[in-house]
C-alpha cells in the first residue's frame, strides 16, 4: 500500500518540479491529486480533507526558502504534515505482559504478512542481543562439586557378574 502511495506522490511531485514557479492553481492541482492518492490508499476521508487543507494553507502562504525552489517547498510541507498526521517514527513499545498482540490491518496484497514476518525477525534479533548482553554481564562461576555419595571403599563389595546371572 505504501509503495503505491509513494509512487503516486512521487509522480505528483515530479510534475511540480517541472514548474519554475508555482501558482496557487498548481498547488490546488497537486493537492487534488494528493487527495485522490490518499483516498485510493483507503485513508479516512476526514483525515484526507484535513491534511490537504493544512498543506494548501501552508503552501499558498508560505515563505519560500532560498535553498528550496517552490516545488521543493511544497514537498517539504507535505512531508512535515504527513509526519504530523502519522506521528514520528518511534520504536515499537513492547512492554508489559507477554504474549504481545499486534493487529495488522490492510487490504489484500498490501503487505500484512511481510510486515508480520519483518516484525518477528526484528523481535528475534532484539531477543538475541538481550540474551547475549545478559550472558556477558553474568558472573562466571565454576560449579562446586558436592560430596553427596559415599566413597567406594565404604560400600560392600558387589559382584556384578554374579548378580547378572539368571537364577535357576
Backbone as a ProteinNet text record, in pm:
[ID]
protein_1_A
[PRIMARY]
XXXXXXXXXXXXXXXXXXXXXXXXXXXXXXXXXXXXXXXXXXXXXXXXXXXXXXXXXXXXXXXXXXXXXXXXXXXXXXXXXXXXXXXXXXXXXXXXXXXXXXXXXXXXXXXXXXXXXXXXXXXXXXXXXXXXXXXXXXXXXXXXXXXXXXXXXXXXXXXXXXXXXXXX
[TERTIARY]
82.6	0	87.5	189.6	273.4	356.2	394.7	472.3	389.1	262.7	174.4	152.4	127.6	107.6	234.7	348.8	476.9	497.1	467	481.9	392.2	268.5	175.6	220.7	264.3	311.4	437.4	525.6	646.3	612	513.4	476.4	412.2	334.4	274.3	383.8	481	588.2	683.1	696	777	714.3	582.4	513.5	533.1	533.7	555.8	696.3	793.4	932.3	953	868.1	882.6	847.8	773.8	735.8	847	884.5	985.5	929.9	807.2	742.5	601.3	559.4	427.4	323.6	209.8	96.9	2.5	-98.6	-197.5	-272.1	-292.7	-360	-275.8	-142.4	-55.1	-64.9	-66.4	-79.5	-215.2	-321	-456.5	-461.8	-401.2	-397.9	-321.2	-207.7	-127.1	-204.4	-273.7	-348.5	-465.9	-525.8	-634.5	-579.8	-461.8	-401.3	-357.2	-304	-266.1	-390.7	-500.2	-625.2	-671	-667.9	-708.5	-616.7	-486.4	-391.5	-416.3	-441.4	-467.5	-599.9	-701.7	-830.6	-820.4	-743.4	-723.6	-647	-567.4	-492.5	-578	-708.1	-804.5	-779.4	-729	-715.6	-852.7	-888.2	-1017.9	-1040.4	-1162	-1194.2	-1169.5	-1209.6	-1191.2	-1042.5	-960.9	-816.2	-758	-800.9	-752.5	-791	-915.5	-963.2	-884.2	-866.4	-790.7	-645	-585.7	-446	-424.8	-506.9	-489	-518	-612.1	-641.9	-522.5	-461.4	-344.2	-227.1	-205.1	-94.6	-120.6	-244.5	-279.1	-258.6	-305	-288.4	-141.2	-61.6	81.5	152.6	115.8	186.9	155.5	31.5	-6.5	53.1	51.1	100.2	242.1	312.7	445	551.7	643.9	764.6	853.3	894.8	977.7	1121	1176.9	1315.1	1408.2	1516.6	1612.5	1683.8	1693	1760.8	1671.3	1540.8	1446.9	1372.3	1341.7	1252.9	1108.7	1011.5	872.2	819.8	856.6	811	869.1	997.3	1060	996.6	956	890.4	758.1	681.3	554.2	581.9	684	719.5	756.9	832.1	872.3	749.1	654.9	532.7	451.6	438.3	364	432	563.7	637.3	613.4	623.7	602.6	460.9	363.3	223.7	196.3	260.7	245.4	300.8	416.1	474.9	384.1	327.6	235.8	111.1	60.4	-60.9	-35.1	72.5	101.3	175.5	243.6	328.1	470.2	562.9	702.8	735.6	842.2	884	936.7	882.8	925.7	939.3	1026.7	1037.3	908.4	880.4	761.6	776.6	680.7	687	621.8	704.3	652.6	686.4	629.6	649.2	521.2	535.1	417	414.9	298.5	282.2	286.8	356.6	364.8	254.2	206.6	245.5	184.6	252.8	205.9	111.9	9.9	-84.4	-69.5	-42.5	-28.2	-127.7	-214.1	-312.1	-261.4	-255.3	-216.6	-340.3	-370.2	-490	-450.9	-512.7	-485.7	-561.4	-560.9	-627.9	-547.8	-614.3	-546.7	-429.6	-312.9	-195.4	-122.6	-159.3	-96.9	27.8	64.6	189.3	178.4	61.9	45.3	134.7	139.6	221	368.9	410.4	550.3	584.3	495	518	526.5	440.1	442.7	574.4	622.4	750	865.3	862.3	967.5	964.7	845.5	833.6	889	856	903.6	1055.6	1111.9	1257.8	1324.5	1269.1	1325.4	1319.9	1207.6	1194.8	1293.5	1315.2	1411.2	1552.4	1586.1	1717.8	1735.9	1632.7	1640.6	1655.2	1582.3	1590	1729.6	1787.9	1922.3	2025.1	2010	2100.8	2088.3	1965.2	1943.2	2000.6	1984.7	2037.7	2190.5	2251.2	2397.2	2448.1	2377.6	2417.5	2403.5	2297.7	2277	2385.8	2424.2	2530.2	2664.1	2688.5	2814	2822.4	2710.6	2707.7	2706.4	2665.6	2654.8	2794	2808.7	2940.2	2973.5	3100.4	3143.9	3182	3110.3	3139.2	3152.7	3240.6	3256.6	3164.3	3101.1	3013.1	3095.1	3042.6	3109.3	3054.5	3146.6	3104.3	3077.6	2966.7	2932.5	2954.6	3007.4	3031.4	2906	2815.7	2690.6	2689.3	2782	2784	2898.6	2886.4	2990.9	3101.8	3221.9	3332.1	3310.6	3375.3	3357.1	3401.1	3504.3	3550.5	3452.5	3359.6	3260.9	3146.5	3132.3	3022.8	3066.4	2974.7	3011.5	3041.7	3136.7	3175.2	3063.1	3043.2	2939.7	3005.3	2950.7	2999.4	2894.8	2910	2807.8	2785.6	2889.5	2873.3	2785.8	2802.5	2722.6	2577.5	2554.5	2416.8	2343.3	2415.1	2351.6	2311.8	2370.3	2338.8	2194.1	2125.3	1988.8	1992.4	1901.8	1895.7	1813.5	1857.9	1789.6	1710.9
-118.7	0	125.8	128.5	247.6	265.9	153.2	165	232	191.9	250.9	398.8	430.7	569.8	650.8	593.7	661.1	688.3	589.8	608.3	720.3	723.4	828	965.7	975.1	1104.3	1148.6	1054	1089.5	1144.5	1084.3	1135.4	1274.2	1297.1	1429.8	1533.6	1500.6	1596.5	1612.6	1508.5	1520.7	1624.2	1623	1723.3	1863.5	1876.2	2007	2060	1969.8	2011.4	2070.9	2034.4	2084.8	2232.5	2283.2	2424.1	2505.4	2615	2702.1	2774.7	2821.9	2894.6	2839.3	2817.6	2758.5	2866.2	2845.9	2935.1	2865.9	2939.9	2881.5	2768.5	2782	2677.5	2549.2	2563.8	2446.3	2372.3	2447.6	2387.4	2318.8	2384.3	2327.3	2195.9	2192.5	2070.4	1959.5	1995.5	1896	1840.6	1926.4	1880.7	1792.8	1819.6	1734.7	1594.5	1587.4	1457.9	1386.7	1462.7	1403.8	1349.4	1424.7	1380.8	1248.9	1240.4	1116.8	1000.1	1025.6	919.1	867.7	956.9	915.3	839.8	886.7	817.3	678.7	666.3	535.4	441.5	498.6	418.4	389.2	418.6	392.3	473.3	594	683.6	745.5	760.8	815.9	951.7	974.8	1098.5	1222.8	1219.2	1335.5	1365.9	1262.1	1280.3	1341.7	1289.9	1342	1488.1	1520.2	1657.4	1751.8	1713.6	1795.7	1810.5	1699.7	1700.8	1793.5	1776.8	1858.8	2006	2032.9	2170.9	2236	2163.2	2216.7	2240.7	2145.7	2161.6	2280.6	2291.8	2401.5	2536.8	2549.2	2674.6	2711.2	2612.8	2640.1	2667.5	2594.7	2607.7	2739.4	2783.8	2906.5	3028.6	3031	3148.4	3133.7	3031.3	3002.4	3094.2	3126.5	3195.4	3089.3	3112.5	3014.9	3030.3	2919.4	2919.5	2947.9	3018	3048.9	2922.6	2820.2	2696.5	2603.9	2627.2	2539.1	2614.6	2543	2603.1	2580.9	2644.6	2632.3	2488.6	2406.2	2267.2	2192.3	2214.7	2150.7	2198.3	2322.8	2377.3	2304.6	2279.4	2206.9	2064.5	2000.6	1865.1	1863.7	1963.9	1975.1	1990	2072.4	2093.7	1964.9	1893.7	1767	1667.6	1660.6	1568.8	1602.9	1728.8	1770.8	1740.5	1765.4	1737.7	1588.2	1508.2	1363.2	1313.9	1366.9	1328.5	1371.9	1491.8	1540.4	1452.2	1409.9	1328.2	1186.1	1124.9	985.7	970	1075.2	1066.8	1035	1074.9	1049.5	902.7	858	718.2	692.8	591.7	552.7	401.6	352.3	206.6	148	27.4	-41.8	-68.5	-25.2	-39.2	-171.1	-269.1	-399.3	-424.8	-344.3	-359.5	-418.6	-489	-545.2	-695.7	-749.9	-893.7	-956.4	-1068.2	-1140.2	-1242.8	-1286.7	-1252	-1118.8	-1051	-923.5	-948	-866.6	-877.2	-753	-776	-666.5	-692.5	-596.2	-613	-543.3	-617	-562.1	-557.4	-440.7	-422.2	-368.1	-419.5	-369	-449.5	-397.5	-465.7	-587.2	-674.3	-790.7	-745.3	-802.4	-769	-643.8	-590.8	-466	-487.9	-615.4	-642.6	-676.2	-723.1	-756.3	-873	-977.5	-1094	-1058.5	-980.5	-936.6	-852.8	-763.5	-679.9	-765.5	-867.3	-956	-1033.1	-1079.5	-1151.3	-1060.1	-936	-840.6	-809	-794.5	-771.1	-889.4	-1010.4	-1130	-1139.7	-1111.6	-1116.2	-1012.4	-892.1	-784.7	-821.4	-878.3	-918.4	-1029.8	-1123.8	-1231.8	-1175.2	-1078.3	-1014.9	-940.7	-867.7	-795.7	-892.2	-1003.1	-1101.3	-1163.6	-1191.7	-1248.8	-1150.1	-1021.4	-919.6	-908.1	-909.6	-900.9	-1021.9	-1139.5	-1261.3	-1258.2	-1213	-1203.1	-1102.7	-991.4	-890.5	-945	-1020.1	-1077.3	-1180.3	-1258.5	-1357.7	-1289.6	-1180	-1107.8	-1045.4	-1005.4	-943.1	-1044.7	-1167.1	-1268.9	-1304.7	-1317.5	-1354.8	-1499.2	-1521.9	-1656.3	-1728.9	-1833.1	-1912.2	-2056.9	-2127.8	-2269.5	-2345.5	-2448.6	-2525.3	-2595	-2595	-2657.5	-2799	-2894.7	-3034.4	-3064.2	-3125.4	-3161.5	-3310.8	-3348.1	-3488.9	-3543.9	-3594	-3646.4	-3797.6	-3861.7	-4007.9	-4055.2	-4175	-4230.5	-4286.4	-4284.9	-4341	-4489.8	-4541.5	-4680.4	-4778.9	-4747.5	-4843.8	-4861.3	-4765.4	-4778	-4870.8	-4897.8	-4983	-5129	-5216.5	-5358.6	-5397.8	-5487.1	-5528.3	-5606.4	-5578	-5647.1	-5714.4	-5819.4	-5891.2	-5875.7	-5776	-5752.4	-5870.6	-5943.3	-6054.8	-6161.9	-6186.3	-6287.8	-6245.1	-6118.5	-6071.3	-6073.2	-6062.3	-6057.5	-6194.1	-6302.9	-6437.2	-6472.1	-6534.7	-6575.7	-6687.3	-6682	-6783.4	-6898.7	-7017.5	-7138.4	-7203.8
0	0	0	89	96.8	-29.6	-94.1	-216.6	-326.2	-337.4	-437.7	-408.8	-283.2	-244.3	-269.3	-236.9	-259.8	-407.9	-492.1	-636.7	-687.7	-639.9	-684.6	-638	-512	-461.5	-536.2	-565.7	-641.9	-779.3	-846.1	-979.3	-968.7	-863	-842.2	-822.4	-739.1	-710.5	-828.6	-909.8	-1031.7	-1125	-1133.2	-1215.4	-1158	-1025.7	-963.7	-993	-995.8	-1017.6	-1156.2	-1248.6	-1386.3	-1396.7	-1298.4	-1298.9	-1234.7	-1298.1	-1239.8	-1119.6	-1133.6	-1025.6	-1011.2	-889.2	-865.8	-842	-904.7	-880.3	-781.5	-739.2	-649.6	-720	-850.7	-928.5	-931.8	-941.1	-940.6	-807.9	-699.1	-565.9	-552.8	-602.7	-598.1	-676.2	-793.1	-875.2	-803.5	-747.1	-675.1	-556	-483.3	-366.5	-406.7	-520.8	-570.3	-598.1	-660.5	-690.3	-562.5	-466.6	-337.5	-268.9	-272.5	-211	-273	-406.1	-473.3	-437.4	-432.7	-398.9	-257.6	-164.1	-26.4	-14.4	-84.5	-80.5	-144	-251.9	-314.9	-221.9	-131.7	-33.8	89.3	82	189.5	315.9	300.4	413.7	438.3	563	600.9	533.7	486.9	414.1	499	626.4	714.1	733.3	744.3	759.2	632.5	517.6	389	372.5	403.3	387.4	477.1	602.9	696.7	653	609.3	566.2	446.8	343.3	223.1	252	340.6	377.9	446.8	540.2	610.9	515.7	424.7	328.1	237.8	190.5	99.8	167.8	292.9	366.7	383.3	417	436.9	304.9	199.1	71.3	1.9	8.5	-61.6	7	137.9	207.5	258.4	212.2	267.8	212.2	299.7	257.1	193.5	71.2	2.5	50.4	95.7	143.4	26.3	53.4	-52.6	-100.5	-13.8	-50.8	-132.7	-129.9	-199.1	-307.2	-416.7	-516.2	-470	-531.4	-483.9	-477.6	-574.6	-573.8	-454.2	-427.1	-312	-181.6	-179	-59.8	-34.5	-140.4	-125.7	-77.7	-133.6	-92.1	56.3	97.6	238.1	327.2	286.3	364.7	372.8	260.3	259.4	353.5	346.4	434	581.5	617.5	756.3	802.7	715.2	752.6	762.9	677.5	689.3	822.8	861.8	990.3	1104.2	1091.7	1195.8	1204.2	1088.6	1084.9	1133.8	1084.6	1118.3	1249.9	1291.3	1410.4	1369	1452	1419.2	1441.5	1377.8	1389.4	1529.7	1593.3	1727	1730	1814.6	1825.9	1882.6	1843.4	1890.5	2039.8	2118.7	2263.6	2303.9	2332.7	2372.6	2519.1	2603.3	2746.8	2804.2	2911.2	2975.4	2964.2	2989.9	2995	2855.9	2844.1	2717.1	2713.4	2602.9	2466.7	2425.1	2334.6	2284.5	2166.5	2158.6	2048.2	1962.1	1834.2	1738.9	1626.7	1600.6	1494.9	1368.7	1259.9	1130.6	1042.6	991.8	912	776	673.6	539.5	436.2	316.6	206.6	162.3	85.5	32.1	-54.4	-28.9	-108.4	-62.6	54.1	98.7	183.5	212	280.8	427.8	472.4	614.5	655.5	574.4	607.3	607.9	511.1	505.7	627.4	663.8	781.7	907.7	918.7	1035.2	1041.3	925.9	922.3	961.2	914.3	948.9	1098.2	1156.1	1299.8	1378.8	1335.5	1405.5	1397.9	1282	1266.4	1354.9	1357	1438.7	1586.6	1630.6	1770.8	1804.9	1712.5	1736.7	1748.7	1663.4	1670.5	1802.2	1845.1	1972.5	2090.1	2086.6	2194.2	2199.2	2082.1	2077.9	2133.3	2101.7	2154.3	2305.4	2355.3	2500	2571.2	2511.4	2571.7	2573.6	2465.5	2459.2	2563	2577.8	2676.2	2817.8	2842	2975.1	3006.3	2907.6	2928.6	2952.5	2883.5	2900.2	3039.8	3095	3226.9	3340.5	3312	3416.8	3468.1	3599.5	3653.5	3618.1	3588.3	3552.3	3680.8	3712.9	3831.8	3791.2	3861.4	3834.7	3927.6	3878.3	3966.1	4075	4193.2	4306.3	4321.5	4318.5	4331.3	4477.6	4503.7	4639.7	4659	4770.6	4800.6	4866.6	4786.5	4840.7	4845.2	4776	4779.1	4867.3	4912.5	4998.2	4911.8	4959.9	4881.8	4855.4	4753.5	4710.4	4816.5	4896.1	4995.9	5110	5126.9	5233.2	5194.9	5065.1	5018.9	5023.4	5053.6	5048.2	4904.4	4891.1	4756.2	4692.3	4563.9	4488.1	4369.3	4333.1	4216.8	4108	4019.3	3917.5	3826.6	3796.6	3703.8	3764.7	3893.7	3960.5	3971.4	3994.6	4008.9	3876.7	3767.5	3637.7	3586.1	3648.1	3601.9	3639.3	3548.6	3582.2	3687.7	3776.1	3880.7	3834.4	3873.8	3826.5	3935.9
[MASK]
++++++++++++++++++++++++++++++++++++++++++++++++++++++++++++++++++++++++++++++++++++++++++++++++++++++++++++++++++++++++++++++++++++++++++++++++++++++++++++++++++++++++

